């Protein structure tokens, strides 16, 4: 049977109409309910629904059957009326259970992603590759051993180098010494070191300054390549040393009185290192009563890459790069010294493996770029396949306490997987040093200290996680939008589960919550009217709803004309409301249409001018409107006439040809398909820069800023259709960014998909045009990281005498920060903050206060890239409930129709 993940992939591709078709399959010609067999279900689903393959529908059917059978056993009922058949109720029960599991998994994984500190490089005494890192629990120190036999002793607190020593082995000349692996024998205070000279040496660790060699195990048939050591937790005298060699043999030494003596001294054989010589043949023949051996040659003739003794299973697991013997488990039968061997097949072999004791799963690092999870008892196929790497995976390590898995690949990508959901919940790249392709990378994980050590040949890099604290969630689901209500001095946020929450800005405490604003549809955008008494919410169900702050829905605006659409922004103007995000033309609602609860859109007089979907807009009084689209085009409109005036392009060479008004040549409407595929040029946010309208007209400087794909911010002169400046604010590989501008235009704040916020000083940036396009960065004032995941929305506001920053994120949190970037807290945290408390006061932003006048007339309160909330003195069209409406219908009226308010 397939995995739950494969079934979930089919479910994720199906929409509401598909489920209606699926439901109809369970009705006969008379409309009565019926059940279906496996063959009937697959045939009917493939022909009428589609979306998936026959195999996927078969997996779905099998999963439903298993769930029904399990339920009938638990309840001792007739839940399964006919064996091997499924009805609509059974399918719905299974889908609901799956949805519930997904929600639980998302909540768990959202709070369990580690937050890494910046990596740091350690001072390294090794000139050759590091072969092993060990943690000495007795002293709390770390031990590193290199290929050439150099041992480094490091402090447990800061990993500083305390001491170095060169291992002695008189068997070979120092220049020919080659260490292949090292293990710690913690119950006897020794380390076992394997050499290419076909021997394993045992060194005493009690004297930290002088590693004395106590035993030399010699006469091995092949050079040992990997080691493992296991001690019985109930009896420290019982221990097992497992050896894998380059001839494909796995050998295990069973010690029966380890704490007394590892080996017996049969004869006074000693070498110049004063070490007792132990011959392998003597161990095989059983001449040592304190130890004996068991072996198998299932990997012959390829090298054994790693070995591990599974104490709970009384078995040895090993891996190699041979497809036929990618992983081999040698099972010991009770007290017998023979092994029963089972082999696991993969396409190209395995580099590394690890075992999770609690889950009893084995993870393998595949040469074929895949990480596989295996049940030790099932050789036919893996439990699941973790796909995401694009080069051979070289290392895997389970995090035993969290049911998570780390994997590292040749292209220097570290992935963190959640085992229960089988999803990659964190990906780390671009932080590791550039090295040669054949570099051997070692992965050492110390969970207790939340420390990960990686070696790149002789270079050591340490990754430490920040102290794990209970993550604060403002919402139960990813937050999509955040606004500031200056009238009530509250913050309003929305999430993907269609909830709206109001918070006290002064303390961060929740005031009220409205559930199911758009049913199960995500709220993708919000806006406030000028009086701050009406809240507009836009859902992916295609509707925009108008609410009062008592939680009453006053109007429903049919933006999608009955269809589910992705609304990216709602913009309130003088006599109209613009909605956009899913088509090339603006959807407009006239205020005179709000006499009924359900409002239909009117026609936008300007027609279709964009070649791509319109994603965002901004307004500049008295009548300038700009819109940005998916293909990177920005159009300047006269909002009074709704006529397109000019077009702006991300390329300077288009400047001169795009000053036409009215109709535009087709050659200016878009780039070629090749350009679009190579450049993420979508415009997702637009802001007019406060106070720059006169400057732009007089000097040709920038008065408009845009952002979008590839982390690029562009500054424009909207009067002359000219690109004045652009810079890359965030890593282009992170995709689209969001931004906001402070009320006076001094600060620009940008944010990316990994939760990083940056505050830039743009007060004097691009005030005057230069020759060509300015590409130098403005001054970066602050970079901070209040979120763990993608930042979905930013908003600045004036609260009292302070300029504050609001940020919403997919990590379910809403953060409040001072500009330029000191985080105050997360809304919903247990300890309320106090903005009035002397210790928390932020230095007064004089420049912001002096220029608050520039904020007036700029304050369209919108989602997805429009102005920050207005100052209290600003007004929009005041949409109030009309109490004269009958039969419960609520109309809207314009109380201040005579005021020129856009």
C-alpha angles and dihedrals in degrees: 000000000000126000128269088247092061091051090047090054089059092047092051091058094053124090134195094277090052091054090049089054089047091052092052090059089070094058123085125217091277093052095253122138118259140175126237135217121229094262093046092049094049095047095046095043094050093048100043105027107024114176093118144045127258089255092055093050088048090054090049092051093048091050092052092049092051091049092050093048091049091049092050091052092050095046098034088225140128093261090137104054096179124022114245095013132107131205130195093261092055092049092049092049091053093048092049091050090050091050091050091050091050092053091050091048093049092051091049098046093043090064099037102061109115120237107221124212115227108285118254132200119233126223103255128201092194124100093183133051119300109241102186145004119206133186115221102211094189093061101021091236134125128237125205122190125193133207090257094054099259112148121203121196114204134191116252095223103056104000090244115163112257105171143354130208137177115228113235122225117163092189092083136025114266092247091054094049111122121177113201102179144349132205131185118238093200096174092060099030096243141115124221114216124192121209135193086241086083095256142106118216126200116214128192115240098188090091103055095192097051123036102204117201109233103173137016117201104202140170098057114163094229135019110274112240106178138022139196132184128199130181125197104246090213097046117029090192090068111077139150128213111195122199128193118191140193092257094066097257125135115201130182127200112206112205114201100183103023097156091054099042134330093213137014119244100238095168136004093260110152134157130213090280089063089242124143111247114228116190119215093221090058090055092048091050091051098243091140111073092193094062143019137184140235123188146176133188100207093133096050124169100012125077120269105235100190140000132197134178114222103208095187091055099036088232143119120227122197137167141207140176092254112108093217094052100026089140128008129188119199110202118203113217107224109282093347119118092215125092132224107215129209122184129208122208128217131170099252108004136259133279100189143359142189137192128226107213097199097046094033090224128140119213120204128198106222130213084215091068094257134116112215128197115210137194103223090224097051116071099167099077140348123264089240144342120236106206123184108096119101098200136038113304110232104178139029128182129178120221095222098197097048105037089240132131132214120207130182127196137197093258089064098255121142116200129191114206129196103222097204095053094030089225133132103243098177135023124191123191141137090051099086123090123262109253140159119289094248093055113138111227121201121199118206118180123191105184097183091060094036088235133143121191122193127187123205101192101294095349119098121203124186126205117191127186121227115252107287112243131174104277115236116226117196090188133022090234136037112297115237106181143009131194137177121232107205094188095060095025088234138131119231121203135176135198144202092264091064097255127138121201128191118209135189107247091206096058109011092238124142116254103180142338131213115203127205098009089165100018107248094338120114119250102235101175142015138188140179126220122236095267090052089229098103125064121200117203124187120202134195085244087079097253133115113205129199116216138182119218092258087071097256119142106225102177141011116210113204098216097154094045091235096319130108108251136168108249111197102178145011115203123191116210135174100282102359146046120225122208123187147159111098109055142033095255131065118250110221133194118196116218092229087065093067095091092102131051092242114056125196123205124254129220119278104228094212093064123199115338103147123083092206134042113290107243106172146005142192134198132216119189136274098027113322117125125177127191130192127205142199094261093057097259121140119196125197114214138187099234094201094057095024088226123146112240110174143357129223124204133194090237123078093214090069094057100094097043097053105064093096118123128218106001120034130205113256090236088068097051100084150341125264120274089253093058092047092052093051099044130051096216101154113138109225102163133035129182134173110224109241116246096009102101094094092041092053092050094046103040106017092244126146122287100163132056128195137180140180137120128030093020093279125149118198130194120206142188100226093191095058098029091238133146103227102177145349137184139175107249098179140018106295090219090066091068127213122019135198130220148178136195126227117246094259096042096244098113130050115191121197131183137188143202096277096056099261119143124196128192117206130192106230098159092117099017114126093350088140125032120248130203103286123344120328109235102170117113121255116236112291108222101180142353118197141162115219094153137056097210143028116326106229102184142010129198134176123205142174109239111181105313095335133092107221134187125220121198130184124198144188087241086080095253138116116204132200118207140171117240127281088029125296108136114227097188149286121283110252097030116146096242112060117223124225119218089191094056109111094228092056099048116124120219107267113261099231095181091051093051094046092054101041087116089069088061093065112098091017100080110103101156104220146142129244100030114338132119125307114254117295126256112259091258093062122093137195128188101307107230107195129172112266104229090196091070112114135225094021095303113140118210130188131232136189107238095186103035092148095061118096099235105151 
